[in-house]
Amino acid sequence: MENDGLGEVLFEMVRVGQVVKVTAIHPATGTEATIVGAATLSPYSLKANARRKLRSLIEKKSVSGGGRGPAAS
C-alpha cells in the first residue's frame, strides 16, 4: 500500500452506524479524499481504498496543472 510514491498520508476514520467514513489527507499537497465503506471491512482495506482515491485525485491535479503532485516537497 505504501509503495505508491505518495509518502506520508494521514487517515481519519469515523464509524457512523454500519458504515465507516475514511478521510485520507496528503500533507505535502493539502489534498483530501473521502470514502465510505462497510464497518465490517478491515481498517487496512478501508485505508487502502481511501489512499487509492487520494492518489487518483493527486494525479488528476498534476495532469491538469492544478497541483504540485506527489513528488513535490
All heavy atoms as TSV, in Angstrom:
chain	resi	resn	atom	element	x	y	z
A	1	MET	N	N	0.821	-1.194	0.000
A	1	MET	CA	C	0.000	0.000	0.000
A	1	MET	C	C	0.861	1.253	0.000
A	1	MET	O	O	0.498	2.239	-0.577
A	1	MET	CB	C	-0.926	-0.018	1.224
A	1	MET	CG	C	-1.761	1.233	1.376
A	1	MET	SD	S	-3.102	1.158	2.554
A	1	MET	CE	C	-2.269	1.224	4.108
A	2	GLU	N	N	2.019	1.230	0.617
A	2	GLU	CA	C	2.810	2.450	0.740
A	2	GLU	C	C	3.850	2.634	-0.359
A	2	GLU	O	O	4.582	3.607	-0.334
A	2	GLU	CB	C	3.467	2.475	2.119
A	2	GLU	CG	C	2.432	2.565	3.226
A	2	GLU	CD	C	3.046	2.708	4.599
A	2	GLU	OE1	O	4.208	3.109	4.695
A	2	GLU	OE2	O	2.348	2.420	5.570
A	3	ASN	N	N	3.934	1.751	-1.310
A	3	ASN	CA	C	4.892	1.886	-2.395
A	3	ASN	C	C	4.293	2.627	-3.583
A	3	ASN	O	O	4.638	2.363	-4.719
A	3	ASN	CB	C	5.390	0.501	-2.837
A	3	ASN	CG	C	6.228	-0.158	-1.772
A	3	ASN	OD1	O	6.838	0.522	-0.963
A	3	ASN	ND2	N	6.253	-1.465	-1.769
A	4	ASP	N	N	3.417	3.573	-3.316
A	4	ASP	CA	C	2.751	4.304	-4.392
A	4	ASP	C	C	3.347	5.685	-4.636
A	4	ASP	O	O	2.855	6.440	-5.447
A	4	ASP	CB	C	1.256	4.407	-4.107
A	4	ASP	CG	C	0.961	5.048	-2.752
A	4	ASP	OD1	O	1.889	5.593	-2.128
A	4	ASP	OD2	O	-0.197	4.984	-2.332
A	5	GLY	N	N	4.416	6.019	-3.913
A	5	GLY	CA	C	5.098	7.286	-4.135
A	5	GLY	C	C	4.464	8.482	-3.441
A	5	GLY	O	O	4.950	9.597	-3.605
A	6	LEU	N	N	3.421	8.289	-2.674
A	6	LEU	CA	C	2.771	9.419	-2.016
A	6	LEU	C	C	3.529	9.921	-0.797
A	6	LEU	O	O	3.437	11.087	-0.448
A	6	LEU	CB	C	1.349	9.039	-1.577
A	6	LEU	CG	C	0.307	8.892	-2.659
A	6	LEU	CD1	C	-1.035	8.498	-2.058
A	6	LEU	CD2	C	0.164	10.167	-3.459
A	7	GLY	N	N	4.249	9.039	-0.147
A	7	GLY	CA	C	4.904	9.427	1.095
A	7	GLY	C	C	3.902	9.436	2.228
A	7	GLY	O	O	3.025	8.575	2.313
A	8	GLU	N	N	3.993	10.436	3.099
A	8	GLU	CA	C	3.128	10.484	4.274
A	8	GLU	C	C	1.672	10.749	3.897
A	8	GLU	O	O	1.362	11.648	3.124
A	8	GLU	CB	C	3.594	11.592	5.217
A	8	GLU	CG	C	2.755	11.700	6.471
A	8	GLU	CD	C	3.190	12.827	7.384
A	8	GLU	OE1	O	3.818	13.787	6.903
A	8	GLU	OE2	O	2.905	12.732	8.584
A	9	VAL	N	N	0.776	9.938	4.466
A	9	VAL	CA	C	-0.660	10.128	4.310
A	9	VAL	C	C	-1.285	9.968	5.695
A	9	VAL	O	O	-0.979	9.020	6.418
A	9	VAL	CB	C	-1.280	9.104	3.328
A	9	VAL	CG1	C	-2.792	9.245	3.291
A	9	VAL	CG2	C	-0.702	9.268	1.934
A	10	LEU	N	N	-2.140	10.906	6.066
A	10	LEU	CA	C	-2.833	10.854	7.342
A	10	LEU	C	C	-4.250	10.334	7.123
A	10	LEU	O	O	-4.861	10.629	6.092
A	10	LEU	CB	C	-2.893	12.250	7.967
A	10	LEU	CG	C	-1.558	12.975	8.108
A	10	LEU	CD1	C	-1.779	14.400	8.607
A	10	LEU	CD2	C	-0.642	12.212	9.044
A	11	PHE	N	N	-4.758	9.570	8.086
A	11	PHE	CA	C	-6.096	8.999	7.959
A	11	PHE	C	C	-6.953	9.376	9.158
A	11	PHE	O	O	-6.466	9.424	10.292
A	11	PHE	CB	C	-6.031	7.464	7.887
A	11	PHE	CG	C	-5.367	6.950	6.657
A	11	PHE	CD1	C	-4.021	6.612	6.670
A	11	PHE	CD2	C	-6.070	6.806	5.473
A	11	PHE	CE1	C	-3.392	6.142	5.538
A	11	PHE	CE2	C	-5.452	6.331	4.327
A	11	PHE	CZ	C	-4.112	5.995	4.359
A	12	GLU	N	N	-8.229	9.606	8.896
A	12	GLU	CA	C	-9.228	9.781	9.941
A	12	GLU	C	C	-10.350	8.802	9.629
A	12	GLU	O	O	-10.859	8.770	8.505
A	12	GLU	CB	C	-9.776	11.205	9.947
A	12	GLU	CG	C	-10.873	11.406	10.977
A	12	GLU	CD	C	-11.471	12.796	10.923
A	12	GLU	OE1	O	-11.892	13.225	9.821
A	12	GLU	OE2	O	-11.517	13.447	11.972
A	13	MET	N	N	-10.722	7.989	10.622
A	13	MET	CA	C	-11.789	7.009	10.432
A	13	MET	C	C	-12.876	7.267	11.473
A	13	MET	O	O	-12.588	7.316	12.663
A	13	MET	CB	C	-11.235	5.591	10.573
A	13	MET	CG	C	-10.148	5.277	9.565
A	13	MET	SD	S	-9.441	3.630	9.768
A	13	MET	CE	C	-10.759	2.640	9.088
A	14	VAL	N	N	-14.116	7.434	11.000
A	14	VAL	CA	C	-15.245	7.697	11.887
A	14	VAL	C	C	-16.360	6.713	11.556
A	14	VAL	O	O	-16.837	6.670	10.416
A	14	VAL	CB	C	-15.763	9.149	11.720
A	14	VAL	CG1	C	-16.961	9.401	12.621
A	14	VAL	CG2	C	-14.659	10.148	11.990
A	15	ARG	N	N	-16.739	5.924	12.555
A	15	ARG	CA	C	-17.832	4.976	12.351
A	15	ARG	C	C	-19.159	5.677	12.592
A	15	ARG	O	O	-19.342	6.365	13.606
A	15	ARG	CB	C	-17.703	3.784	13.290
A	15	ARG	CG	C	-18.772	2.757	13.023
A	15	ARG	CD	C	-18.562	1.514	13.817
A	15	ARG	NE	N	-19.673	0.611	13.550
A	15	ARG	CZ	C	-19.621	-0.679	13.693
A	15	ARG	NH1	N	-18.515	-1.260	14.119
A	15	ARG	NH2	N	-20.670	-1.428	13.432
A	16	VAL	N	N	-20.086	5.483	11.651
A	16	VAL	CA	C	-21.426	6.040	11.748
A	16	VAL	C	C	-22.397	4.897	11.465
A	16	VAL	O	O	-22.663	4.575	10.309
A	16	VAL	CB	C	-21.644	7.195	10.743
A	16	VAL	CG1	C	-23.036	7.793	10.901
A	16	VAL	CG2	C	-20.579	8.261	10.891
A	17	GLY	N	N	-22.857	4.254	12.515
A	17	GLY	CA	C	-23.753	3.112	12.347
A	17	GLY	C	C	-23.032	1.942	11.700
A	17	GLY	O	O	-22.023	1.467	12.212
A	18	GLN	N	N	-23.526	1.506	10.558
A	18	GLN	CA	C	-22.979	0.347	9.865
A	18	GLN	C	C	-21.914	0.699	8.829
A	18	GLN	O	O	-21.472	-0.165	8.074
A	18	GLN	CB	C	-24.117	-0.433	9.173
A	18	GLN	CG	C	-25.139	-0.986	10.151
A	18	GLN	CD	C	-24.509	-1.973	11.118
A	18	GLN	OE1	O	-23.768	-2.861	10.717
A	18	GLN	NE2	N	-24.779	-1.802	12.399
A	19	VAL	N	N	-21.522	1.973	8.761
A	19	VAL	CA	C	-20.501	2.398	7.796
A	19	VAL	C	C	-19.372	3.140	8.503
A	19	VAL	O	O	-19.523	3.614	9.627
A	19	VAL	CB	C	-21.090	3.291	6.674
A	19	VAL	CG1	C	-22.132	2.543	5.865
A	19	VAL	CG2	C	-21.657	4.569	7.236
A	20	VAL	N	N	-18.245	3.231	7.814
A	20	VAL	CA	C	-17.093	3.983	8.304
A	20	VAL	C	C	-16.727	5.018	7.248
A	20	VAL	O	O	-16.577	4.682	6.072
A	20	VAL	CB	C	-15.878	3.061	8.574
A	20	VAL	CG1	C	-14.693	3.877	9.059
A	20	VAL	CG2	C	-16.233	1.986	9.583
A	21	LYS	N	N	-16.608	6.274	7.677
A	21	LYS	CA	C	-16.150	7.344	6.793
A	21	LYS	C	C	-14.647	7.464	6.987
A	21	LYS	O	O	-14.168	7.648	8.107
A	21	LYS	CB	C	-16.838	8.656	7.150
A	21	LYS	CG	C	-16.368	9.830	6.329
A	21	LYS	CD	C	-17.054	11.105	6.797
A	21	LYS	CE	C	-16.445	12.315	6.131
A	21	LYS	NZ	N	-16.988	13.556	6.674
A	22	VAL	N	N	-13.896	7.332	5.887
A	22	VAL	CA	C	-12.435	7.406	5.948
A	22	VAL	C	C	-11.972	8.599	5.115
A	22	VAL	O	O	-12.321	8.718	3.941
A	22	VAL	CB	C	-11.780	6.117	5.406
A	22	VAL	CG1	C	-10.261	6.197	5.535
A	22	VAL	CG2	C	-12.323	4.888	6.121
A	23	THR	N	N	-11.204	9.471	5.753
A	23	THR	CA	C	-10.616	10.605	5.053
A	23	THR	C	C	-9.105	10.406	5.019
A	23	THR	O	O	-8.486	10.158	6.052
A	23	THR	CB	C	-10.954	11.926	5.760
A	23	THR	OG1	O	-12.368	12.056	5.844
A	23	THR	CG2	C	-10.374	13.118	5.006
A	24	ALA	N	N	-8.536	10.477	3.820
A	24	ALA	CA	C	-7.090	10.383	3.628
A	24	ALA	C	C	-6.588	11.778	3.262
A	24	ALA	O	O	-7.151	12.428	2.381
A	24	ALA	CB	C	-6.752	9.395	2.521
A	25	ILE	N	N	-5.541	12.221	3.951
A	25	ILE	CA	C	-5.006	13.565	3.742
A	25	ILE	C	C	-3.537	13.464	3.363
A	25	ILE	O	O	-2.757	12.796	4.034
A	25	ILE	CB	C	-5.155	14.408	5.027
A	25	ILE	CG1	C	-6.613	14.421	5.473
A	25	ILE	CG2	C	-4.612	15.817	4.817
A	25	ILE	CD1	C	-6.796	14.801	6.915
A	26	HIS	N	N	-3.160	14.149	2.285
A	26	HIS	CA	C	-1.768	14.195	1.828
A	26	HIS	C	C	-1.212	15.562	2.236
A	26	HIS	O	O	-1.493	16.578	1.575
A	26	HIS	CB	C	-1.722	14.002	0.311
A	26	HIS	CG	C	-0.351	13.823	-0.215
A	26	HIS	ND1	N	0.224	14.719	-1.093
A	26	HIS	CD2	C	0.573	12.856	-0.001
A	26	HIS	CE1	C	1.435	14.302	-1.402
A	26	HIS	NE2	N	1.669	13.177	-0.744
A	27	PRO	N	N	-0.439	15.628	3.326
A	27	PRO	CA	C	0.043	16.917	3.836
A	27	PRO	C	C	0.876	17.715	2.830
A	27	PRO	O	O	0.815	18.941	2.824
A	27	PRO	CB	C	0.892	16.534	5.053
A	27	PRO	CG	C	0.452	15.181	5.447
A	27	PRO	CD	C	-0.005	14.521	4.185
A	28	ALA	N	N	1.620	17.035	1.993
A	28	ALA	CA	C	2.504	17.739	1.059
A	28	ALA	C	C	1.742	18.559	0.036
A	28	ALA	O	O	2.219	19.606	-0.414
A	28	ALA	CB	C	3.409	16.737	0.345
A	29	THR	N	N	0.527	18.118	-0.337
A	29	THR	CA	C	-0.257	18.839	-1.343
A	29	THR	C	C	-1.530	19.447	-0.785
A	29	THR	O	O	-2.184	20.223	-1.463
A	29	THR	CB	C	-0.645	17.906	-2.510
A	29	THR	OG1	O	-1.454	16.840	-1.998
A	29	THR	CG2	C	0.568	17.370	-3.221
A	30	GLY	N	N	-1.895	19.051	0.449
A	30	GLY	CA	C	-3.138	19.540	1.030
A	30	GLY	C	C	-4.376	18.901	0.425
A	30	GLY	O	O	-5.484	19.385	0.610
A	31	THR	N	N	-4.194	17.803	-0.279
A	31	THR	CA	C	-5.301	17.113	-0.933
A	31	THR	C	C	-5.970	16.146	0.041
A	31	THR	O	O	-5.295	15.472	0.805
A	31	THR	CB	C	-4.798	16.328	-2.163
A	31	THR	OG1	O	-4.111	17.241	-3.029
A	31	THR	CG2	C	-5.938	15.684	-2.921
A	32	GLU	N	N	-7.308	16.087	-0.012
A	32	GLU	CA	C	-8.074	15.164	0.818
A	32	GLU	C	C	-8.976	14.313	-0.057
A	32	GLU	O	O	-9.506	14.791	-1.056
A	32	GLU	CB	C	-8.964	15.919	1.809
A	32	GLU	CG	C	-8.226	16.674	2.863
A	32	GLU	CD	C	-9.158	17.290	3.895
A	32	GLU	OE1	O	-10.345	16.901	3.961
A	32	GLU	OE2	O	-8.705	18.170	4.630
A	33	ALA	N	N	-9.149	13.055	0.343
A	33	ALA	CA	C	-10.079	12.156	-0.326
A	33	ALA	C	C	-10.892	11.459	0.749
A	33	ALA	O	O	-10.359	11.070	1.786
A	33	ALA	CB	C	-9.331	11.129	-1.163
A	34	THR	N	N	-12.182	11.313	0.511
A	34	THR	CA	C	-13.062	10.669	1.474
A	34	THR	C	C	-13.809	9.525	0.815
A	34	THR	O	O	-14.274	9.658	-0.321
A	34	THR	CB	C	-14.087	11.687	2.031
A	34	THR	OG1	O	-13.376	12.758	2.639
A	34	THR	CG2	C	-14.995	11.050	3.050
A	35	ILE	N	N	-13.895	8.412	1.527
A	35	ILE	CA	C	-14.697	7.280	1.087
A	35	ILE	C	C	-15.595	6.849	2.236
A	35	ILE	O	O	-15.365	7.216	3.385
A	35	ILE	CB	C	-13.836	6.073	0.634
A	35	ILE	CG1	C	-13.055	5.490	1.822
A	35	ILE	CG2	C	-12.930	6.442	-0.518
A	35	ILE	CD1	C	-12.639	4.065	1.619
A	36	VAL	N	N	-16.605	6.058	1.913
A	36	VAL	CA	C	-17.469	5.453	2.908
A	36	VAL	C	C	-17.505	3.968	2.608
A	36	VAL	O	O	-17.714	3.563	1.462
A	36	VAL	CB	C	-18.890	6.044	2.864
A	36	VAL	CG1	C	-19.803	5.345	3.858
A	36	VAL	CG2	C	-18.857	7.541	3.148
A	37	GLY	N	N	-17.269	3.150	3.641
A	37	GLY	CA	C	-17.256	1.706	3.456
A	37	GLY	C	C	-17.991	1.007	4.588
A	37	GLY	O	O	-18.264	1.607	5.634
A	38	ALA	N	N	-18.281	-0.254	4.376
A	38	ALA	CA	C	-18.960	-1.053	5.391
A	38	ALA	C	C	-18.087	-1.191	6.633
A	38	ALA	O	O	-16.877	-1.379	6.531
A	38	ALA	CB	C	-19.291	-2.433	4.835
A	39	ALA	N	N	-18.708	-1.113	7.790
A	39	ALA	CA	C	-17.978	-1.222	9.051
A	39	ALA	C	C	-17.385	-2.617	9.246
A	39	ALA	O	O	-16.501	-2.801	10.078
A	39	ALA	CB	C	-18.891	-0.875	10.221
A	40	THR	N	N	-17.831	-3.584	8.465
A	40	THR	CA	C	-17.310	-4.949	8.573
A	40	THR	C	C	-15.984	-5.123	7.845
A	40	THR	O	O	-15.307	-6.133	8.039
A	40	THR	CB	C	-18.326	-5.960	8.011
A	40	THR	OG1	O	-18.633	-5.610	6.656
A	40	THR	CG2	C	-19.598	-5.965	8.840
A	41	LEU	N	N	-15.603	-4.162	7.007
A	41	LEU	CA	C	-14.324	-4.244	6.299
A	41	LEU	C	C	-13.176	-3.958	7.258
A	41	LEU	O	O	-13.332	-3.230	8.241
A	41	LEU	CB	C	-14.286	-3.249	5.139
A	41	LEU	CG	C	-15.262	-3.512	3.994
A	41	LEU	CD1	C	-15.247	-2.353	3.014
A	41	LEU	CD2	C	-14.911	-4.806	3.293
A	42	SER	N	N	-12.012	-4.503	6.945
A	42	SER	CA	C	-10.843	-4.283	7.796
A	42	SER	C	C	-10.354	-2.835	7.658
A	42	SER	O	O	-10.498	-2.225	6.594
A	42	SER	CB	C	-9.717	-5.234	7.419
A	42	SER	OG	O	-9.155	-4.856	6.177
A	43	PRO	N	N	-9.750	-2.289	8.717
A	43	PRO	CA	C	-9.178	-0.942	8.624
A	43	PRO	C	C	-8.148	-0.835	7.495
A	43	PRO	O	O	-8.076	0.187	6.812
A	43	PRO	CB	C	-8.527	-0.733	9.985
A	43	PRO	CG	C	-9.286	-1.624	10.908
A	43	PRO	CD	C	-9.659	-2.827	10.074
A	44	TYR	N	N	-7.363	-1.896	7.281
A	44	TYR	CA	C	-6.374	-1.887	6.198
A	44	TYR	C	C	-7.060	-1.692	4.848
A	44	TYR	O	O	-6.628	-0.885	4.022
A	44	TYR	CB	C	-5.571	-3.189	6.207
A	44	TYR	CG	C	-4.557	-3.254	5.092
A	44	TYR	CD1	C	-3.290	-2.720	5.252
A	44	TYR	CD2	C	-4.876	-3.828	3.858
A	44	TYR	CE1	C	-2.354	-2.756	4.226
A	44	TYR	CE2	C	-3.951	-3.865	2.830
A	44	TYR	CZ	C	-2.698	-3.337	3.010
A	44	TYR	OH	O	-1.795	-3.365	1.993
A	45	SER	N	N	-8.136	-2.436	4.624
A	45	SER	CA	C	-8.866	-2.352	3.357
A	45	SER	C	C	-9.465	-0.964	3.158
A	45	SER	O	O	-9.380	-0.388	2.065
A	45	SER	CB	C	-9.964	-3.416	3.332
A	45	SER	OG	O	-10.714	-3.328	2.158
A	46	LEU	N	N	-10.051	-0.417	4.202
A	46	LEU	CA	C	-10.644	0.920	4.108
A	46	LEU	C	C	-9.581	1.973	3.815
A	46	LEU	O	O	-9.763	2.839	2.953
A	46	LEU	CB	C	-11.379	1.248	5.409
A	46	LEU	CG	C	-12.647	0.435	5.675
A	46	LEU	CD1	C	-13.080	0.583	7.119
A	46	LEU	CD2	C	-13.758	0.849	4.734
A	47	LYS	N	N	-8.456	1.892	4.518
A	47	LYS	CA	C	-7.366	2.851	4.293
A	47	LYS	C	C	-6.775	2.703	2.894
A	47	LYS	O	O	-6.447	3.700	2.241
A	47	LYS	CB	C	-6.272	2.674	5.339
A	47	LYS	CG	C	-6.669	3.174	6.707
A	47	LYS	CD	C	-5.543	2.950	7.704
A	47	LYS	CE	C	-5.896	3.413	9.085
A	47	LYS	NZ	N	-4.791	3.188	10.045
A	48	ALA	N	N	-6.633	1.464	2.431
A	48	ALA	CA	C	-6.083	1.227	1.093
A	48	ALA	C	C	-6.976	1.857	0.023
A	48	ALA	O	O	-6.482	2.473	-0.928
A	48	ALA	CB	C	-5.909	-0.269	0.834
A	49	ASN	N	N	-8.293	1.724	0.179
A	49	ASN	CA	C	-9.215	2.318	-0.788
A	49	ASN	C	C	-9.174	3.836	-0.752
A	49	ASN	O	O	-9.204	4.492	-1.794
A	49	ASN	CB	C	-10.639	1.805	-0.544
A	49	ASN	CG	C	-10.825	0.381	-0.983
A	49	ASN	OD1	O	-10.191	-0.064	-1.931
A	49	ASN	ND2	N	-11.677	-0.348	-0.300
A	50	ALA	N	N	-9.089	4.401	0.446
A	50	ALA	CA	C	-9.002	5.862	0.566
A	50	ALA	C	C	-7.694	6.371	-0.035
A	50	ALA	O	O	-7.659	7.398	-0.710
A	50	ALA	CB	C	-9.122	6.278	2.028
A	51	ARG	N	N	-6.611	5.643	0.217
A	51	ARG	CA	C	-5.298	6.029	-0.325
A	51	ARG	C	C	-5.299	5.963	-1.865
A	51	ARG	O	O	-4.738	6.832	-2.527
A	51	ARG	CB	C	-4.219	5.124	0.256
A	51	ARG	CG	C	-2.820	5.571	-0.038
A	51	ARG	CD	C	-1.809	4.665	0.653
A	51	ARG	NE	N	-0.476	5.127	0.406
A	51	ARG	CZ	C	0.286	5.757	1.294
A	51	ARG	NH1	N	-0.164	5.964	2.502
A	51	ARG	NH2	N	1.493	6.166	0.979
A	52	ARG	N	N	-5.957	4.933	-2.407
A	52	ARG	CA	C	-6.045	4.792	-3.869
A	52	ARG	C	C	-6.818	5.969	-4.471
A	52	ARG	O	O	-6.425	6.528	-5.492
A	52	ARG	CB	C	-6.729	3.460	-4.190
A	52	ARG	CG	C	-6.637	3.037	-5.614
A	52	ARG	CD	C	-7.149	1.632	-5.902
A	52	ARG	NE	N	-7.848	0.986	-4.799
A	52	ARG	CZ	C	-7.353	-0.007	-4.051
A	52	ARG	NH1	N	-6.161	-0.483	-4.287
A	52	ARG	NH2	N	-8.060	-0.554	-3.089
A	53	LYS	N	N	-7.909	6.368	-3.817
A	53	LYS	CA	C	-8.677	7.521	-4.302
A	53	LYS	C	C	-7.855	8.799	-4.194
A	53	LYS	O	O	-7.859	9.634	-5.104
A	53	LYS	CB	C	-9.977	7.658	-3.520
A	53	LYS	CG	C	-10.841	8.803	-4.007
A	53	LYS	CD	C	-12.174	8.837	-3.305
A	53	LYS	CE	C	-13.010	10.006	-3.805
A	53	LYS	NZ	N	-14.310	10.063	-3.108
A	54	LEU	N	N	-7.123	8.951	-3.093
A	54	LEU	CA	C	-6.271	10.121	-2.900
A	54	LEU	C	C	-5.227	10.216	-4.007
A	54	LEU	O	O	-5.015	11.279	-4.593
A	54	LEU	CB	C	-5.588	10.052	-1.535
A	54	LEU	CG	C	-4.625	11.183	-1.186
A	54	LEU	CD1	C	-5.362	12.510	-1.092
A	54	LEU	CD2	C	-3.921	10.882	0.124
A	55	ARG	N	N	-4.576	9.102	-4.296
A	55	ARG	CA	C	-3.568	9.089	-5.359
A	55	ARG	C	C	-4.183	9.495	-6.703
A	55	ARG	O	O	-3.601	10.272	-7.452
A	55	ARG	CB	C	-2.919	7.713	-5.474
A	55	ARG	CG	C	-1.868	7.651	-6.575
A	55	ARG	CD	C	-0.947	6.472	-6.413
A	55	ARG	NE	N	0.013	6.374	-7.464
A	55	ARG	CZ	C	1.086	7.151	-7.602
A	55	ARG	NH1	N	1.313	8.098	-6.736
A	55	ARG	NH2	N	1.924	6.970	-8.600
A	56	SER	N	N	-5.367	8.987	-6.979
A	56	SER	CA	C	-6.057	9.336	-8.218
A	56	SER	C	C	-6.338	10.840	-8.294
A	56	SER	O	O	-6.127	11.468	-9.337
A	56	SER	CB	C	-7.361	8.543	-8.318
A	56	SER	OG	O	-8.099	8.927	-9.431
A	57	LEU	N	N	-6.795	11.420	-7.194
A	57	LEU	CA	C	-7.064	12.858	-7.175
A	57	LEU	C	C	-5.796	13.676	-7.380
A	57	LEU	O	O	-5.798	14.670	-8.109
A	57	LEU	CB	C	-7.716	13.250	-5.843
A	57	LEU	CG	C	-9.146	12.779	-5.622
A	57	LEU	CD1	C	-9.591	13.091	-4.195
A	57	LEU	CD2	C	-10.078	13.420	-6.620
A	58	ILE	N	N	-4.706	13.257	-6.748
A	58	ILE	CA	C	-3.435	13.974	-6.895
A	58	ILE	C	C	-2.935	13.878	-8.332
A	58	ILE	O	O	-2.455	14.859	-8.902
A	58	ILE	CB	C	-2.395	13.442	-5.887
A	58	ILE	CG1	C	-2.798	13.834	-4.471
A	58	ILE	CG2	C	-0.997	13.965	-6.210
A	58	ILE	CD1	C	-1.977	13.187	-3.380
A	59	GLU	N	N	-3.056	12.696	-8.938
A	59	GLU	CA	C	-2.628	12.538	-10.329
A	59	GLU	C	C	-3.457	13.406	-11.256
A	59	GLU	O	O	-2.916	14.033	-12.177
A	59	GLU	CB	C	-2.710	11.074	-10.744
A	59	GLU	CG	C	-1.635	10.211	-10.128
A	59	GLU	CD	C	-1.788	8.736	-10.440
A	59	GLU	OE1	O	-2.822	8.332	-11.006
A	59	GLU	OE2	O	-0.860	7.982	-10.093
A	60	LYS	N	N	-4.760	13.486	-11.032
A	60	LYS	CA	C	-5.618	14.337	-11.858
A	60	LYS	C	C	-5.232	15.799	-11.719
A	60	LYS	O	O	-5.209	16.541	-12.703
A	60	LYS	CB	C	-7.083	14.149	-11.479
A	60	LYS	CG	C	-7.670	12.867	-11.973
A	60	LYS	CD	C	-9.119	12.743	-11.558
A	60	LYS	CE	C	-9.669	11.381	-11.967
A	60	LYS	NZ	N	-11.057	11.207	-11.519
A	61	LYS	N	N	-4.919	16.229	-10.489
A	61	LYS	CA	C	-4.491	17.608	-10.264
A	61	LYS	C	C	-3.202	17.920	-11.011
A	61	LYS	O	O	-3.061	18.964	-11.624
A	61	LYS	CB	C	-4.243	17.847	-8.776
A	61	LYS	CG	C	-5.402	18.314	-7.991
A	61	LYS	CD	C	-4.909	18.598	-6.576
A	61	LYS	CE	C	-5.897	19.327	-5.747
A	61	LYS	NZ	N	-5.394	19.566	-4.382
A	62	SER	N	N	-2.233	16.981	-10.942
A	62	SER	CA	C	-0.936	17.247	-11.556
A	62	SER	C	C	-1.032	17.236	-13.075
A	62	SER	O	O	-0.336	17.997	-13.741
A	62	SER	CB	C	0.118	16.253	-11.068
A	62	SER	OG	O	-0.160	14.953	-11.506
A	63	VAL	N	N	-1.901	16.418	-13.636
A	63	VAL	CA	C	-2.081	16.374	-15.094
A	63	VAL	C	C	-2.745	17.651	-15.579
A	63	VAL	O	O	-2.380	18.203	-16.614
A	63	VAL	CB	C	-2.913	15.130	-15.509
A	63	VAL	CG1	C	-3.358	15.231	-16.948
A	63	VAL	CG2	C	-2.107	13.870	-15.287
A	64	SER	N	N	-3.712	18.155	-14.804
A	64	SER	CA	C	-4.423	19.364	-15.213
A	64	SER	C	C	-3.687	20.640	-14.819
A	64	SER	O	O	-4.136	21.728	-15.128
A	64	SER	CB	C	-5.827	19.378	-14.604
A	64	SER	OG	O	-5.753	19.523	-13.210
A	65	GLY	N	N	-2.562	20.491	-14.108
A	65	GLY	CA	C	-1.791	21.651	-13.695
A	65	GLY	C	C	-2.336	22.328	-12.458
A	65	GLY	O	O	-1.916	23.407	-12.105
A	66	GLY	N	N	-3.251	21.660	-11.751
A	66	GLY	CA	C	-3.891	22.278	-10.598
A	66	GLY	C	C	-3.216	21.953	-9.285
A	66	GLY	O	O	-3.701	22.352	-8.237
A	67	GLY	N	N	-2.104	21.227	-9.288
A	67	GLY	CA	C	-1.482	20.895	-8.021
A	67	GLY	C	C	0.009	20.686	-8.157
A	67	GLY	O	O	0.558	20.780	-9.250
A	68	ARG	N	N	0.636	20.362	-7.035
A	68	ARG	CA	C	2.072	20.185	-7.022
A	68	ARG	C	C	2.489	18.751	-7.276
A	68	ARG	O	O	3.655	18.497	-7.510
A	68	ARG	CB	C	2.635	20.636	-5.672
A	68	ARG	CG	C	2.446	22.112	-5.445
A	68	ARG	CD	C	3.083	22.564	-4.183
A	68	ARG	NE	N	2.365	21.993	-3.034
A	68	ARG	CZ	C	2.755	22.132	-1.782
A	68	ARG	NH1	N	3.833	22.816	-1.502
A	68	ARG	NH2	N	2.073	21.610	-0.811
A	69	GLY	N	N	1.561	17.780	-7.188
A	69	GLY	CA	C	1.899	16.386	-7.456
A	69	GLY	C	C	2.531	15.705	-6.258
A	69	GLY	O	O	2.965	16.364	-5.321
A	70	PRO	N	N	2.589	14.370	-6.274
A	70	PRO	CA	C	3.098	13.626	-5.125
A	70	PRO	C	C	4.598	13.758	-4.895
A	70	PRO	O	O	5.074	13.504	-3.815
A	70	PRO	CB	C	2.714	12.183	-5.432
A	70	PRO	CG	C	2.533	12.122	-6.904
A	70	PRO	CD	C	2.102	13.509	-7.310
A	71	ALA	N	N	5.365	14.169	-5.884
A	71	ALA	CA	C	6.823	14.221	-5.726
A	71	ALA	C	C	7.292	15.579	-5.201
A	71	ALA	O	O	8.461	15.779	-4.957
A	71	ALA	CB	C	7.497	13.928	-7.072
A	72	ALA	N	N	6.359	16.516	-5.044
A	72	ALA	CA	C	6.750	17.862	-4.592
A	72	ALA	C	C	7.175	17.836	-3.131
A	72	ALA	O	O	6.751	17.018	-2.355
A	72	ALA	CB	C	5.565	18.828	-4.758
A	73	SER	N	N	8.045	18.771	-2.779
A	73	SER	CA	C	8.465	18.865	-1.377
A	73	SER	C	C	8.325	20.270	-0.861
A	73	SER	O	O	8.114	21.193	-1.529
A	73	SER	CB	C	9.883	18.384	-1.194
A	73	SER	OG	O	10.751	18.930	-2.154
